[in-house]
Amino acid sequence: MKEKLTQLLQEGKDRIDAVRSEAELQEVKALLLGKQGSLTGLLKELPKLDAALRPEMGKAVNQAKAQLTALLDQRREELKLKASEVSPDFDISVPGILPPSGGLHPITQMCYDLNDAFRSMGFEIFEESDITSELYGFDNLNFPPNHPARESMDTYWLEGHDKGECWDKLCLRPHLTGGSVRYMQTHKPPYRFVYPGRVYRNETTDARHERAFFQYEALIVDKDFTFASGKVMIKSILSKVFGRDVPVRMRAGFFPFVEPGFEIDMGCLVCGGKGCSVCKHVGWIEIMPGGTPHPNVLRAAGLDPDEYTGFYVNIGLDRLVMMRYGVDDVRLFHSADLRFLRQFH
């Protein structure tokens, strides 16, 4: 058996030295040390030896295994070093080819920038499913039963929406505000959180509108929060996102979920306020509704409107991105056209 072991060890060394690739080295390792390998075969013969010889031969076999393992590892390192060597025919002065690179979509990047800005002001980030119910999409938000937004001409209802109770009637969320009520129902006041996400509207697409688009909602609810503080918050966030002061104006507007309600506009950055197709030639573009949460919304959240008040805004994220880059058609951001999107990497 000693002769067999000596011969096996020499053959193993020769085979390892002759290997020219890692794939070949793996094959040699299997032939020598694998379950059906030569050395494993010798180990199986040990029980057949005289009892007095077994300890000596067992030690010799284990030593041979250690030697072969070390030789295999050494050869593997040699092959790796050889593979990394530069061929003498390779001209290192020739410019290389950059691998394809990716980047964040500009809407995603804007969302992250807003998250950072609001976090710095102590806000929490909240998210939930794209599917909501009539209860959270409309009833809890003070929408009257005959409001046109409830119709399929505006909202994408799921099959079976005409049956059951309001919490059984499901739709793709037409806005984020219902999720805010859900947050308030499951957390303790005071509240200071933001809620980014995609919403869905059954409407005709044009340069300023899409059927599936992104909103970014922010809500503060506390016992003592002034309306003036809300406007300061808006100006602070926009200034931080755009890196400069942005003109802002607030116009009276009606929304079922706020009282009083406002349309909040910013100066059009596409044309610099001179007037263009994006701002309908008025120099201003609507970017968010806002106002104080309606008492019925606070009641739906389990709060006493005589005790709590607050400030709410729902930012049109897509339009904010249009302003950041001076793009006059929102459909470009949803087109998946890499020729357009690569410029933002």
N, C-alpha and C positions, 0 to 999 in steps of 0.2 A: 504493500500500500504506500510505502514511502516513495518507491519509484514512481508510482502513478501520480502522487502529489507533486513530486519534483518536476515530472514531465508536464503536468497540467499547468504548473506555475510558469514554466518557461514558455509554453505555447500561449498562455494568457498574456504574458509580457509582449511577445511578438505580435499578437493580434492587436493589442492596444497601440503599439508603436505604428502599426500599419494603417490605423484609422485616419480618414481624411475629412470627416464631417461629424457633427454631433449626432445625426441620425444613425450613422454607422456605429458610433461609440455606444449608443443605447442598445443596439442589436448585440454587440459584443458583451456588454454588461449582462444582458438577459441570458446569453449562452454560457457565461461563466458563473454568475451568481443568482440567476433566476430560479423559479420553482423547479424547472426542469434542467437547470444548468449543471455543468460538469462538477463543480465544487459541491453543489447540493447533493449530487449523486454519491460523492465520497462520504459525505456526512451520513447518508442513509446506510452505508456499509459498516459504520462503526459498531453497531450492536452485534455484528457477526464476528468481530474480532475477539481474541482471547481477552478476558477481563483485565489481565495485567497490562495489556498493551493499549487499552482504550484511553486512559488519561493522557498518555504521551501523544497518541495519534490525534486525539481530540484537540489538544493544544496546538499541534502542528497545523491542523486544518484551519483553526481559527486565526492563526498567524498568517497563513496563506491568504485567507479571506481579507484580512486587514491590509496586506500588501497589495492585493489586486484592487481593493477599494481606493487606496491611496493613489495607485497608478492611474486609475480611471479618472479621479478628480484632477490629478495633475494634467492629464491629457486634455480634459475638458477646458481647463484654463488656457492651455496652449492654443487650442482651437479658437477660443474666444479672442485671444490676443491677435492671432493670425487674421481672423476675420475683420478686425478693426484696422489692420494695416492699410495704408493708402497705396494703391497700385502705382507703379512708376509711370504708367501711361495716363494717370489722372492729373488734370491741370487744375490746381486749387485756385487759380486766379480767375477761372470762368465763373460768372455770377450764377448762383443757384436759383432754383424755382421755389418760391414760397408755397407752402401747403395752403389749401383752402382754409380760410378763417371764418368764424362766425361772430355774432354779436347780438346784443339784446335788441329786440324790436323797439322802435322809438316810443310806442305807447307803453310797453313794459318798463322802459327806462324812466319815463315820466312818472309812472306809478311808484317806482322805487324812490325817485327823488321826492315825491310828495310824502311817502312813508317816512323818509328820513326827516323831512321838515316837520311833520306832525309829531313824530316821536320826540324831537327836540323840545316840543311844547307840552310833553307829558301825555300824549294820546296813545291809546291802545289800538292795535290793528285787529279787525274782526272780518271773518269771511263765512259764507255758507253756500248752500246748493243753488244752482241756477233755476231750479224748479220751486215754485211757491204755490200758495193756495189763495182762493178768493178772500179768505179770512185775513191773511197777512198782506196780500197785494192790494186790497181795497177796503174791506170792512173796518179793520183796525185803524185805517188812515183817514176815516171820516169821508170817504167817497159815498155820495148818495146812491141809492139802489139803481137809479136810472141814468147814472153818469155814463157818457159815451165811451169813456176809456175801458169800461167793462165789456164792450162789444168785441166780437171777433174781428171787426174791421180795424181795431187797434191792438188787440192782445192775442197772442198765440195760445189758445186753450188746448189742453190735452184731451184725448178721448175720454168720455164719461163726465165731462165738466157740467153737463146739464142734469146730473143726478146727484142725490145725496145732499149733505149739509155743506156749508161754506168751506169747512176745513177739508172736505173731500174733493172739492172742485179745484183741479190743479191746472197751472199754466206756466209757461216760461216767464220768469219775472219781468214785468214791464218797467220796473224801477227798483232801486235798492232800499227804499224807505221802510218797506214792511220788515226787512231784516233788522232794521234798527229797533223796531218794536220788540222783535224776538230777543234781541240782545238785552234790552231793558227789563224784559220779563225774567231773564235768567241771571241777572247781575244786580248788585246793590248800588243805589245812587250814593254820591253824585256820579254822572257819566261824562266821560271825555274819550271818545273813540272815533275812528274812521273805518270806512267800510268800502273797499274797492271791489269792482266786479263788472261782468258783462251783463247787459240787459237786452231785451228783445222787443221790437215794436213792428207791427204789421203796417209798414208805410212805404211810400215810394222813395227809392234812393236818389240822391242828387249830390251836388258838391258839398253840401253841409249835413246830409242825413244818411244814415245807414240802418238796415233792419236789425243788425246785431252790432252793438257798439259798447263802449266802456264808460262807466260813470265812477265817480269817487265821492262818496258821501262823508260828511263830518258832522258830528252832533255833540253839543255840550248841553247837559241838563244839570242844573244846580239850584240851590235856594236863592242865590243872589248873583245873577249874571245880567249885566246890562246889554242892551242892544248895541250900543256904541262899541262895546268890547268885541262884538262879532265882526263889525266892519274893520276894526283894527286887525283882527285875526286874518281876514281875507287879504288885506293889503300886505300883511307880513308874509303870508304864505306865497302869494304871487311874486313878491319881490325876491324871495329866497329862491324860487324855482327859476325865474328869468334872470336873476342876477342884477336887477335894476328896479327902480320904482316903476310901477305900472298904473296908468290911470284907471280908476274904478268908479262906477256910478251905480246907484241903486234906484230902481223905479218901482212904484207900487204894482203889485201883481197878485193874482188870485190862484192859490193852490189849496185843495181841501185839507191838506195836512199841516198847514201853518196859518197863524193868525197873530199879527199881521204878516202878509207875504210880500216878497219883493223879487223882481227880476234883477239880477246882478250882472252888469256888463263890464267889459274891459275894453280899453282902447285897442283897435285892430292893429296888430303888429305886422300884418301882411302888407298893408299900405301905409302904415305909420299914421293912421287916423285921417288920411286924405280921402278915403272912399274907394271901395273896390267891390268886385262881385261877391267876395266872401262876407263882407259886412253890409251888403246891399247898399253900398255907396253912402253910408251914414257915418262911417268912422268908428263905430262901436259894434261889438259882437256879444251876444248873450252867451255866457258861459255857465251860469248856474242859477237855479232858483234858491231862495233862502227865506229865513224868517224865524219867528218864534213857534215852537211846536204847538199845534192846536190843542186846547184842553181835552178834546175827545181822544186824541192820540196819547196824551199823557195818562188819561184814565185807562185806555186799553193796555198800557204798559204797567198799570197798577200803581200809578202815582196820583197824588192830589194836586190838581192844577192851581189850587190856591196857595200851595206851599212851594211848588217847583216851577221854574221857567227855564229858558235856555235859548240856544241859537243853533240853527240847522242850515247847512248848504249842501247842494248836490252838484258837484263839478262835472261838466261835460269834458271828460278826459281827452277824447279825440280832438275836440276843438282846441283844447289847450296845447296839444302837440302841434296842431296846425299853426298856432300862433308862434310857438317856439321856433319852428323851422321855416316859417313863411310859405307854407304849402297851401294852395288855394282849392284843393279837392280832397276831401276826407277819404274818398274811395280808394285813393292810391295806397293808403296805409293798410287797407284790407285786401289788396289785390294779390298779395303773395308774389309780386313781381320783384325778383331779386335784383334786377337792374336798378330799380328805385330804392330798395331797402339797403343795398350795400353801401350807399353813400353815408349812412348813419353809423356804420361800424367804427 
